[in-house]
Amino acid sequence: MKQIKKAAVLGAGVMGATIAAHLANAGLDVVMLDIVPRELSEEEKAQGVTESDKRFRNRIVNNALNNLISMKPAAFYLKDFAKNIKVGNFEDDMHLISDCDWIVEVVVENMEIKKKLFVEKVVPNLKRDDVIISTNTSGLSVNTMAEFLPEKIRPNFLVTHFFNPPRYMRLMEIVPSRYTSDEVVNFMSEFISKRLGKGIVYAKDTANFIGNRIGVYVIYSAFKHLMDLDMTVEEADQAAGPAIGMPRTAIFKLADLVGIDTIVHIGKNSYELLKEDDERDIYKIPEFLQKMVDSGLWGNKSKQGFYKKVKNESGRVTLYYDLKDGQFKESVKPKFASVGQTKQLDDVRQKIKVMVNGNDKASQFAWRLLRDGLIYTFKRIPEISDDIVNVDNAMKWGYNWELGPFEIFDAIGVKEFVKKCEQDGVAVPEALKNIESFYKFENSKQYYYDIIAGEYKELEQKETTINLNILKRQGKVVESNKGASIIDLGDGVFCLEFHSKMNSISGDILSMTKKAVKRAEEEGVGLVIANQGKAFSVGANLAMLAVAIAEGAFDDINMMVKAFQDAAMAIKYSHVPVVAAPFNMTLGGGCEFCLHADAINAHAETYMGLVEIGVGLLPAGGGTKEMAIRAIQEAEKFNTDVSPFIFKNFMNIAMAKVSMGAYELYDLGYMDDNDTVTMDIDRLIYDAKMKVIAMSKNYRPKKPLTELKAPGRSVAASIKSQLWNMKMGGFITEYEEYLGSMIADVITGGDVNAGTLISEEYLLKLERETFVKLCTQKKTIERIQHMLKKNKPLRN
């Protein structure tokens, strides 16, 4: 197959526009088209705009593009990527699709409207037989739509079902028609996973495909159990959220997010289409739900649904909708012993076992929800998918479940599940009774249970996917402690893996870092710093620091900071290349580890920053030092004044700037042209490994810097002057001025004249001394305690 360089998106509604944005994120040239408005607006009439004017004819797409640029959360990685999109309309500009490699149809979910678009607009403007055409339908028949196209085009037609929002939701359901060629399916799967970062799931031509078929059933099942158990929506959401490995939106916050009117629409469609479904009646709309829609309680879009937020004397408060009397009531934040117990556990499998075996109302709700959902899912094979892997991935990537349905079966224990169902008097499929587990690991290989064949089959991994858990099971761990491990990735490349809670950095990780560097130097060609947790690292272990401060152990804190700096310097001055592979939250110390690596290979969704000021500290694991050095070297490179470079890097630290994606890291100065971005998180460690191997072929170790020209006290004074102005203007507090002044002194090289030669070690000493001094400050202690209790920064 040829490369996809240019794509057309037909439809500029919220979904179409955000798909266009993500195609632009991937570097494609994009044409976005939509209908011509029906009539001139009053504003257009006042401006003398006519119906032949492009401002009128492209109003819908222009508005969509403008909305994309200001959208939050951001649809584009960088606003500049909007320049990749060219807009037009279906009447004047359909010829623009003639040189596109991929055409994505994203108009309203109505078969007749889609047919008209394909027959009257798309087909007449096709100039090539090799163009790939896809529809973003969430459940309409792909085989029916394929019939609208000429025979020679049908092999290139398929469903590519993005989940909303396309930038952030990983799931991509690919559904071929009976005509679609295997070559096209394979090509699009590879392209969409690599370039768009999507997790591919292969679905069948059935209503709602996989993700929504299971997800919508679980939502409607929750409505039933809510009523049966006489629970409030916030009680149910306590039971059906993180306590069982589901997102914080749980059920009813999710319904508000999706739109309650949309949930009703999907339910009615499901009931109409799923005539052969043995549990079809679950989709009958509950009376309370229809009443909510009729009353305009549509969820987030109307700012009221199962929940709404209002202001009162004490600030913004959350209200929940009481189904019994149809009134909103103030949240009581219900507490259940079972849910409380799960908060003490890290392993989601243990959490699920606690919930399904508990005896309070939350446990009953969680058990019934999982029980009915898992049985329903089991019965849907082979109707919606031929294997359990696609189903599990669909729910993890499309609904953000931590475990897929069949992984949840294994977490509970299949035999235990069957036994509990029988105790409830709930029928269980006979085939389920004979299964020991749905996944197993034997002879260094992972297997899944093929329900259709009744046997285990090997779970194949792509060559570009490195799964650290599988490598560990294969005995590839060469050294390990409580916080970190060294794993052999093969080809002479080792991996330093963090595995503490949220990968916070403490002594275990620091000691293993130096061992990992030494191991790579003596036995390999390089090192990757990576893991596959929920976040790369949230930084240093704040709780341990708080204990040391409370005990007045400031000498110990000094030693702790020195150990962190030594680990960072070991990374920077390794005799083999070190590549960091950050993703998701990469904060504080996690960011500092990356700054000291030879290169960064970041996942596209990397939220990185030096955020220590939020707890009244400064980056002291080499972060402030590193930003000072980068500013100094940048000024020398261009033979210019260092002040603007220092001020920019100072602001990164003083404002705790965090990137909203990897591409922002270039402008922040955390990444440069040697660093790269991976879209597909499954490729992240593989790409980092390949980068290490490439760099190792002619690697030249760096030498510690001993003659840096200090920006000096005059630049620090300039920064402090601006801080004073900001304080007087009410933009920062007095303590924030103090913190900023301390950071300014370190990043400019201390109380020395401009141009004074200083060393890297000198800057590290300044960092360390300032960090310890700040630990003695009452307001810093308050900030640390507030962060530990509330998980958000205090501005004091």
C-alpha positions in Angstrom: 0.0 0.0 0.0 1.1 3.6 -0.6 1.6 6.1 2.2 -1.3 8.2 3.6 -0.2 11.8 3.3 -3.5 13.7 2.8 -6.9 13.0 4.3 -10.4 14.4 3.9 -12.8 14.6 6.8 -16.4 14.9 5.7 -18.4 16.5 8.5 -17.2 19.3 10.9 -19.4 18.6 13.9 -17.6 18.0 17.2 -16.6 14.5 16.2 -15.5 15.3 12.7 -13.6 18.4 13.7 -11.7 16.6 16.5 -10.9 13.7 14.1 -9.5 16.3 11.6 -7.4 17.8 14.5 -5.9 14.5 15.4 -5.1 13.7 11.8 -3.3 17.1 11.7 -1.5 16.1 14.9 -0.2 13.1 13.0 1.3 15.4 10.4 -1.2 14.8 7.7 -2.5 17.4 5.3 -6.3 17.6 6.0 -9.3 18.8 4.1 -12.3 19.4 6.3 -15.7 19.9 4.6 -19.3 20.4 5.7 -22.6 21.7 4.5 -23.4 25.3 3.3 -25.5 27.1 5.9 -29.2 27.3 5.1 -29.4 31.1 5.3 -27.4 34.2 6.2 -27.1 35.2 9.8 -28.2 38.6 11.0 -24.6 39.4 11.6 -23.6 38.4 8.1 -26.4 40.5 6.6 -25.2 43.5 8.6 -21.7 43.0 7.2 -23.0 42.9 3.7 -22.0 39.3 3.2 -23.9 37.5 0.3 -24.8 33.9 -0.2 -22.0 33.6 -2.7 -19.4 34.8 -0.2 -17.0 32.1 1.1 -17.4 33.6 4.6 -21.0 32.5 4.4 -20.6 29.3 2.5 -17.7 28.1 4.8 -19.2 29.5 8.0 -19.8 26.0 9.6 -16.3 24.7 8.9 -14.6 28.0 9.9 -16.5 28.0 13.2 -15.5 24.4 13.7 -11.8 25.2 13.1 -11.9 28.2 15.4 -13.6 26.1 18.1 -10.9 23.5 17.7 -8.1 26.0 18.3 -9.6 27.2 21.6 -11.0 23.8 22.8 -10.2 22.5 26.3 -8.9 19.9 26.7 -6.9 20.8 23.6 -7.7 18.9 20.4 -4.3 19.9 18.9 -0.9 19.1 20.3 0.1 22.6 19.2 -2.2 25.3 17.9 0.2 25.7 15.0 -1.0 22.2 13.8 -4.3 23.9 12.8 -2.4 25.2 9.7 -2.5 21.6 8.4 -6.3 21.8 7.9 -7.9 23.3 4.8 -11.6 24.0 5.0 -14.4 24.0 2.4 -18.0 22.9 1.8 -19.8 20.1 0.1 -21.2 22.3 -2.7 -18.0 24.1 -3.8 -15.1 22.0 -2.7 -15.7 18.3 -3.0 -13.1 18.3 -5.8 -10.5 18.7 -3.0 -11.0 15.0 -2.1 -9.8 13.8 -5.5 -6.1 13.8 -4.4 -6.7 12.5 -0.9 -5.3 9.1 0.2 -8.0 8.6 2.9 -11.5 10.0 3.1 -13.3 9.8 6.5 -17.0 10.3 6.6 -18.3 11.7 9.9 -21.8 13.1 9.2 -24.9 12.5 11.3 -25.8 8.9 12.3 -28.5 8.5 9.6 -28.2 5.9 6.9 -30.1 7.9 4.3 -28.0 11.0 4.9 -24.8 9.0 4.6 -26.1 7.3 1.4 -26.8 10.6 -0.2 -23.4 12.0 0.7 -21.6 8.9 -0.8 -23.7 8.6 -3.9 -24.1 12.3 -4.8 -20.9 13.9 -3.5 -18.1 11.4 -2.9 -18.3 8.9 -5.8 -18.5 11.6 -8.5 -15.4 13.2 -7.2 -13.2 10.1 -6.9 -10.4 10.2 -9.5 -8.5 7.2 -8.1 -9.3 3.6 -7.4 -6.8 3.2 -4.5 -8.3 5.9 -2.2 -9.3 4.4 1.2 -12.8 5.4 2.4 -14.0 4.9 5.9 -17.1 5.9 8.0 -17.0 6.9 11.6 -20.4 5.3 12.4 -20.8 4.0 16.0 -23.0 1.1 14.9 -24.7 1.4 11.5 -24.1 -1.5 9.1 -20.9 -1.3 7.2 -22.2 -3.9 4.7 -25.2 -1.7 3.9 -23.0 1.3 3.3 -20.6 -0.6 1.1 -23.4 -1.2 -1.3 -23.5 2.6 -2.0 -20.0 2.5 -3.5 -18.9 1.3 -6.9 -17.6 -2.3 -6.9 -14.0 -1.3 -7.6 -14.1 0.9 -4.5 -15.7 -1.5 -2.0 -12.5 -3.4 -1.2 -11.1 -0.1 0.2 -14.1 0.7 2.4 -14.4 0.0 6.2 -15.5 1.5 9.5 -12.9 3.4 11.5 -14.8 4.1 14.7 -13.0 6.8 16.8 -14.0 7.3 20.4 -14.5 10.8 21.7 -12.4 12.8 22.2 -10.2 11.4 19.4 -6.9 12.8 20.7 -7.2 11.2 24.1 -9.3 8.1 23.7 -7.2 5.2 22.5 -9.7 2.9 21.1 -10.2 2.5 17.4 -12.7 -0.1 16.3 -12.1 -1.3 12.8 -15.0 -3.1 11.1 -14.5 -4.4 7.5 -17.4 -5.1 5.2 -17.8 -8.4 3.4 -16.0 -6.7 0.5 -13.1 -5.1 2.3 -9.7 -6.5 1.4 -7.4 -8.0 4.1 -4.6 -5.8 2.7 -6.6 -2.6 3.4 -7.5 -3.8 6.9 -3.9 -4.7 7.7 -2.5 -1.5 6.2 -5.0 0.8 8.0 -4.5 -1.0 11.3 -0.7 -0.5 11.1 -1.1 3.1 10.0 -3.7 4.1 12.6 -1.8 2.5 15.5 1.6 3.9 14.5 0.7 7.3 13.3 -2.5 8.1 15.3 -1.5 6.2 18.4 -4.7 4.1 18.5 -5.2 0.7 20.0 -6.8 -1.4 17.3 -9.8 -3.6 18.0 -11.4 -5.7 15.3 -15.2 -5.7 15.5 -18.0 -7.2 13.5 -20.9 -5.7 11.6 -23.3 -5.7 14.7 -25.2 -3.0 16.5 -22.9 -0.8 18.7 -19.9 -3.0 17.7 -17.9 -4.0 20.9 -17.2 -1.1 23.2 -20.7 0.4 23.2 -22.4 -2.9 23.1 -20.9 -3.9 26.4 -20.6 -0.3 27.8 -24.2 0.6 27.2 -25.4 -2.7 28.6 -23.5 -2.0 31.8 -25.0 1.5 32.1 -28.6 0.2 31.6 -27.8 -2.7 34.0 -26.7 -0.1 36.6 -30.1 1.7 36.3 -31.8 -1.6 37.1 -29.6 -2.4 40.1 -29.8 1.2 41.4 -33.6 0.8 41.7 -33.5 -2.7 43.0 -31.1 -1.8 45.8 -32.8 1.6 46.6 -29.5 3.5 46.2 -28.7 7.1 45.3 -26.7 7.8 42.2 -23.7 9.0 44.3 -23.8 5.8 46.4 -23.7 3.7 43.2 -20.9 5.8 41.7 -18.8 5.1 44.9 -19.2 1.4 44.2 -18.7 1.4 40.4 -15.7 3.6 40.1 -12.0 3.0 41.0 -13.1 0.5 43.6 -13.7 -2.0 40.8 -11.1 -0.6 38.3 -13.5 1.7 36.5 -12.9 5.5 36.0 -13.9 8.1 38.6 -16.8 9.0 36.3 -18.2 5.5 37.3 -21.7 5.2 35.8 -23.8 8.3 36.5 -21.0 10.8 36.0 -20.3 9.0 32.8 -23.9 9.3 31.7 -23.8 13.0 32.3 -20.6 13.2 30.3 -22.0 11.3 27.3 -25.4 13.1 27.6 -28.5 11.5 29.1 -30.4 12.3 26.0 -27.8 10.4 24.0 -28.0 7.5 26.5 -31.7 7.3 25.9 -31.3 7.5 22.1 -28.7 4.7 22.2 -31.0 2.6 24.4 -34.0 3.0 22.1 -31.8 2.2 19.1 -30.4 -0.9 20.9 -33.8 -2.1 21.7 -34.9 -1.7 18.1 -31.9 -3.3 16.5 -31.1 -6.1 19.0 -34.1 -8.2 18.3 -32.3 -11.5 18.9 -30.5 -10.4 22.1 -31.7 -12.5 25.0 -31.4 -9.5 27.3 -33.1 -7.0 25.0 -35.5 -5.8 27.7 -32.6 -4.2 29.6 -32.7 -1.4 27.0 -36.2 -0.4 27.8 -36.0 3.2 29.0 -36.6 3.5 32.8 -39.4 6.0 33.6 -37.1 8.2 35.6 -34.6 8.5 32.7 -37.3 9.6 30.2 -38.6 12.1 32.7 -35.1 13.5 33.1 -34.7 14.0 29.3 -38.2 15.6 29.0 -37.2 18.0 31.8 -34.0 19.1 30.1 -31.7 17.2 32.5 -29.3 16.1 29.7 -26.1 16.0 31.7 -23.0 18.2 31.2 -24.3 19.8 28.0 -27.2 21.3 30.0 -25.1 21.7 33.2 -27.5 19.4 35.0 -28.2 15.7 34.9 -27.5 13.1 37.6 -25.3 15.8 39.1 -25.1 19.6 38.9 -22.8 22.2 40.5 -24.2 25.4 42.1 -22.7 28.2 44.1 -23.7 29.0 47.6 -22.1 30.9 50.6 -19.4 28.2 51.0 -18.5 28.2 47.3 -19.2 25.6 44.6 -21.1 22.5 45.8 -22.2 19.4 44.0 -25.8 18.3 44.1 -27.1 14.9 43.0 -30.5 14.1 41.5 -32.7 12.1 43.8 -34.7 9.6 41.6 -37.5 9.3 44.2 -38.7 12.8 44.3 -37.0 14.3 41.3 -35.2 16.9 43.4 -31.5 17.9 43.6 -29.9 17.4 47.0 -26.5 18.3 48.4 -23.9 15.6 48.1 -23.4 13.6 51.3 -20.2 11.9 50.0 -21.3 8.4 51.2 -18.8 6.1 52.8 -18.8 2.3 52.6 -16.4 0.0 54.5 -15.8 -2.1 51.3 -14.9 1.0 49.2 -12.7 2.3 52.1 -10.8 -1.0 52.2 -10.0 -0.8 48.4 -8.3 2.6 48.9 -5.6 0.8 51.0 -4.8 -1.5 48.0 -2.8 -0.9 44.9 -3.6 -4.0 42.9 -6.9 -3.6 41.1 -7.5 -7.4 41.2 -7.4 -7.3 45.0 -9.8 -4.4 45.0 -12.3 -6.3 42.9 -12.1 -9.3 45.1 -12.8 -7.1 48.2 -15.8 -5.5 46.5 -17.5 -8.7 45.2 -17.0 -10.5 48.5 -18.2 -7.6 50.8 -21.5 -7.5 52.5 -22.5 -3.8 52.4 -24.7 -2.1 49.8 -21.8 -0.9 47.7 -20.5 -4.4 47.5 -23.9 -5.7 46.5 -24.2 -3.1 43.7 -20.6 -3.8 42.5 -21.2 -7.6 42.4 -24.5 -7.4 40.6 -23.1 -4.9 38.1 -20.0 -7.1 37.4 -22.0 -10.4 37.5 -24.5 -9.4 34.9 -22.0 -7.5 32.7 -19.6 -10.4 32.6 -22.2 -13.0 31.8 -23.6 -10.8 29.1 -20.1 -10.3 27.6 -19.4 -14.0 27.7 -22.6 -14.7 25.7 -21.7 -12.1 23.0 -18.9 -14.3 21.6 -18.7 -15.0 18.7 -21.5 -12.5 17.9 -19.5 -9.3 18.4 -16.0 -10.7 18.3 -14.2 -14.0 17.7 -11.9 -13.7 20.7 -11.8 -12.3 24.2 -8.7 -10.1 23.6 -10.5 -7.7 21.3 -13.3 -7.4 23.9 -11.0 -6.8 26.8 -9.0 -4.2 24.8 -12.2 -2.4 23.7 -13.3 -1.8 27.3 -9.9 -0.8 28.5 -9.2 1.6 25.7 -12.7 2.9 25.0 -14.2 3.0 28.5 -11.0 3.3 30.6 -11.5 0.1 32.6 -8.3 -1.0 34.2 -9.1 -4.6 33.4 -11.3 -6.0 30.5 -14.3 -8.2 31.3 -12.4 -11.5 30.9 -9.5 -10.2 33.0 -12.1 -9.4 35.7 -13.3 -12.9 35.5 -9.8 -14.1 36.3 -9.4 -11.5 39.1 -12.6 -12.9 40.8 -11.7 -16.5 39.8 -13.9 -18.2 37.2 -14.9 -21.0 39.6 -15.7 -18.6 42.4 -17.7 -16.4 40.0 -19.8 -19.4 38.9 -20.3 -20.5 42.5 -21.5 -17.0 43.6 -23.9 -16.8 40.6 -25.4 -20.1 41.5 -25.9 -18.9 45.1 -27.8 -16.0 43.7 -29.9 -18.3 41.6 -28.5 -16.7 38.4 -28.1 -18.9 35.3 -24.6 -19.3 34.0 -23.7 -20.5 30.5 -22.7 -24.1 30.6 -19.5 -23.4 28.7 -18.3 -21.0 31.4 -18.4 -23.8 34.0 -15.6 -25.7 32.3 -13.1 -22.8 32.1 -10.3 -22.5 34.7 -9.1 -19.1 33.6 -9.2 -16.9 30.5 -5.5 -16.0 30.5 -2.5 -18.0 31.6 1.3 -17.8 31.3 3.3 -21.0 30.5 6.7 -21.8 29.2 7.5 -18.0 28.9 4.5 -17.4 26.8 1.1 -15.8 27.4 -2.1 -17.5 26.3 -5.7 -16.6 26.1 -8.7 -19.0 26.1 -10.4 -19.3 22.7 -14.1 -19.8 23.6 -15.1 -20.9 20.1 -12.3 -23.6 19.8 -12.4 -24.5 23.5 -8.6 -24.3 23.8 -5.8 -21.9 24.7 -4.0 -20.0 22.0 -0.8 -17.9 22.2 -1.3 -14.2 22.6 1.0 -12.9 19.9 2.9 -9.7 20.5 4.0 -7.3 17.7 7.8 -7.1 17.3 7.5 -3.4 18.1 5.7 -4.1 21.4 7.9 -4.6 24.5 5.8 -5.8 27.5 7.9 -5.5 30.7 5.6 -7.8 32.7 6.1 -10.6 30.1 9.9 -10.0 30.2 9.9 -10.2 34.0 8.0 -13.5 33.8 10.6 -14.8 31.3 13.3 -14.2 33.9 14.8 -11.1 32.2 15.1 -9.2 35.6 18.8 -9.0 36.4 18.4 -7.0 39.6 15.5 -5.7 41.6 14.4 -4.0 44.8 11.1 -2.6 46.2 11.1 0.5 44.0 12.9 -0.4 40.8 14.2 -3.2 38.6 16.8 -3.6 35.9 15.4 -5.6 33.0 17.3 -7.0 30.0 15.6 -5.8 26.8 17.9 -7.8 24.6 20.5 -6.6 22.0 22.7 -5.2 24.9 20.0 -2.7 26.0 18.9 -2.7 29.7 15.8 -1.0 31.1 15.6 0.8 34.5 11.9 0.3 35.5 10.3 2.2 38.3 7.5 0.3 40.1 6.8 2.2 43.3 3.3 3.7 44.0 2.7 6.3 41.2 6.5 5.7 40.6 7.4 8.3 43.2 11.2 8.4 43.6 12.9 7.4 46.8 16.1 5.7 47.9 15.3 2.4 46.3 15.0 4.0 42.8 18.1 6.2 43.3 20.3 3.3 44.3 19.0 1.1 41.4 19.7 4.0 39.0 23.4 3.9 39.6 23.4 0.1 39.4 21.5 0.2 36.1 24.0 2.7 34.6 26.9 0.5 35.8 25.3 -2.7 34.4 24.7 -1.1 31.0 28.3 0.3 30.9 29.8 -3.1 31.8 27.5 -5.5 30.0 25.6 -3.7 27.3 25.4 -0.9 24.8 22.9 1.4 26.6 20.0 2.0 29.0 16.4 2.9 28.6 14.5 4.5 31.6 10.9 3.4 31.2 8.0 1.7 32.9 4.4 0.7 32.1 2.6 2.1 35.2 -0.1 4.7 35.3 2.4 7.5 35.1 6.1 7.7 34.4 6.8 9.4 37.7 5.1 11.9 40.0 8.4 13.0 41.4 10.1 12.5 44.7 8.4 10.7 47.6 6.8 13.7 49.4 5.5 11.6 52.3 9.1 10.5 53.2 10.3 14.1 53.0 7.5 15.3 55.3 8.5 12.7 57.9 12.1 13.8 57.8 11.1 17.5 58.2 8.8 16.6 61.1 11.8 14.9 62.8 14.1 17.8 62.0 16.4 15.4 60.2 17.9 18.1 57.9 21.3 16.4 57.6 19.4 13.4 56.3 17.4 15.5 53.9 20.7 17.0 52.6 22.1 13.4 52.0 18.8 12.4 50.4 19.0 15.3 47.9 22.7 14.6 47.3 21.8 10.9 46.5 19.2 12.2 44.0 21.7 14.5 42.4 24.3 11.7 42.2 21.8 9.5 40.4 21.0 12.2 37.9 24.6 12.8 37.2 25.3 9.1 36.8 22.6 9.2 34.0 24.1 12.3 32.4 27.7 11.1 32.4 27.2 7.5 31.7 29.7 5.9 29.2 26.8 4.5 27.2 23.7 6.3 25.9 20.7 6.7 28.2 17.3 7.3 26.7 14.3 8.3 28.9 10.8 7.2 27.7 8.3 9.4 29.6 4.6 9.3 29.3 1.6 10.7 31.2 2.6 12.5 34.4 6.3 13.2 34.4 6.6 15.6 37.3 9.4 17.0 39.5 12.0 14.4 39.9 10.6 12.4 37.0 11.2 15.4 34.8 14.7 15.8 36.3 15.6 12.2 35.4 14.6 12.9 31.8 16.5 16.2 31.6 19.8 14.3 32.4 19.3 11.6 29.8 21.2 11.7 26.5 17.8 11.8 24.7 14.1 11.7 25.4 11.7 9.5 23.4 8.3 10.7 24.8 4.8 9.4 24.3 2.7 12.1 22.6 0.6 12.4 25.8 3.4 13.4 28.2 2.6 16.0 30.9 6.1 17.0 32.1 7.2 19.9 34.3 9.3 21.0 37.3 6.5 21.5 39.8 8.3 21.7 43.1 7.3 25.3 43.8 3.8 24.0 44.4 5.1 22.4 47.7 7.3 25.4 48.5 10.6 23.9 47.2 12.8 24.2 44.1 14.0 21.4 41.7 17.0 20.0 43.5 17.7 16.7 41.7 19.7 18.7 39.2 16.6 20.3 37.6 17.4 24.0 38.4 21.1 23.3 37.6 20.1 21.8 34.2 17.9 24.7 33.2 20.7 27.2 34.2 23.2 25.3 32.0 20.8 25.1 29.1 20.2 28.9 29.2 23.9 29.6 29.5 24.8 27.3 26.6 22.0 28.7 24.4 23.3 32.3 24.9 26.8 31.2 24.1 25.6 29.4 21.0 24.1 32.6 19.6 26.7 34.9 21.2 24.0 36.9 22.9 22.8 38.1 26.3 21.9 35.2 28.7 19.0 37.1 30.4 16.1 36.1 28.2 17.1 32.5 28.2 17.5 32.5 32.0 14.2 34.3 32.5 12.3 31.8 30.3 13.7 28.8 32.2 13.1 30.6 35.5 9.5 31.0 34.6 9.1 27.3 33.8 10.2 26.6 37.3 8.5 29.5 39.1 5.2 29.0 37.4 5.4 25.1 37.6 4.7 24.9 33.9 3.6 21.5 32.8 3.4 20.5 29.1 -0.1 19.5 27.9 1.6 17.0 25.5 5.1 16.1 24.3 5.2 18.6 21.5 5.0 21.5 24.0 8.3 20.2 25.6 10.3 21.6 22.7 9.2 25.2 23.3 9.6 24.7 27.1 13.2 23.8 26.5 12.9 20.3 28.0 13.3 18.6 24.6 15.4 19.4 21.6 15.9 18.2 18.0 17.6 15.1 19.2 14.5 14.0 21.0 11.5 12.3 19.5 7.8 11.6 20.0 6.0 8.3 19.8 2.3 8.3 19.1 1.6 4.6 19.9 2.3 3.9 23.6 2.8 0.2 22.8 5.8 1.2 20.7 7.3 3.6 23.3 9.9 1.4 24.9 10.7 -0.3 21.6 11.4 3.1 20.0 13.5 4.2 22.9 15.5 0.9 22.6 16.1 1.5 18.9 17.2 5.0 19.7 19.8 3.7 22.2 21.1 1.2 19.7 21.4 3.9 17.0 23.2 6.3 19.4 25.6 3.5 20.7 27.2 3.1 17.3 29.4 6.2 17.7 28.6 7.4 21.2 30.9 10.0 22.8 30.4 10.3 26.6 30.1 13.8 28.0 32.4 15.4 30.5 31.3 17.3 33.6 31.1 21.0 33.0 33.7 23.0 35.0 33.8 26.4 33.3 30.3 27.9 33.0 29.8 31.6 32.8 27.5 32.5 35.6 24.6 34.9 34.7 25.3 36.4 38.1 23.6 38.6 40.7 22.6 41.3 38.2 20.3 38.9 36.3 18.9 37.7 39.6 18.2 41.3 40.6 16.2 41.8 37.4 14.1 38.7 38.1 13.5 39.8 41.7 12.4 43.2 40.5 9.8 41.6 38.3 8.7 39.4 41.2 8.2 42.5 43.4 6.0 44.0 40.6 4.0 40.8 40.4 3.5 40.8 44.2 2.4 44.4 44.2 0.0 43.7 41.4 -1.6 40.9 43.4 -0.5 38.2 41.0 1.7 36.3 43.5 1.8 36.0 47.3 4.6 37.3 49.5 5.8 33.8 50.0 5.8 33.1 46.3 8.0 36.2 45.9 10.4 34.7 48.4 10.4 31.3 46.7 11.0 32.9 43.3 13.9 34.9 44.7 15.5 31.7 46.0 15.1 30.1 42.7 16.5 33.2 40.9 19.6 33.0 43.1 20.3 29.4 42.2 19.5 29.6 38.4 21.8 32.6 38.0 24.7 31.0 39.8 24.5 32.7 43.2 25.9 35.9 44.6 28.6 36.4 42.0 29.5 38.8 39.2 28.2 38.1 35.7 30.7 36.0 33.8 32.2 34.4 36.9 33.3 30.8 36.0 31.4 28.2 37.9 31.0 24.4 37.7 28.1 22.0 37.5 29.0 20.8 41.0 28.8 24.3 42.3 25.3 24.7 41.0 24.2 21.4 42.5 25.6 22.5 45.9 23.5 25.8 45.6 20.4 23.7 44.7 20.9 21.4 47.7 21.5 24.2 50.2 18.5 26.1 49.1 16.3 23.0 49.1 17.3 22.3 52.7 16.7 25.9 53.8 13.2 25.9 52.3 12.4 22.7 54.2 12.8 24.7 57.4 10.2 27.3 56.4 6.8 27.1 58.0 4.9 28.0 54.8 6.7 25.3 52.8 5.7 22.8 55.5 2.1 24.0 55.1 2.3 23.5 51.4 3.7 20.0 51.7 1.0 19.0 54.2 -1.7 20.4 52.1 -0.5 18.5 49.0 -0.4 15.3 50.9 -3.9 15.8 52.3 -5.7 17.4 49.4 -3.5 16.4 46.4 -3.5 20.0 45.1 -1.1 22.9 45.7 -1.7 25.5 48.4 -1.0 29.2 47.6 0.0 30.8 50.9 
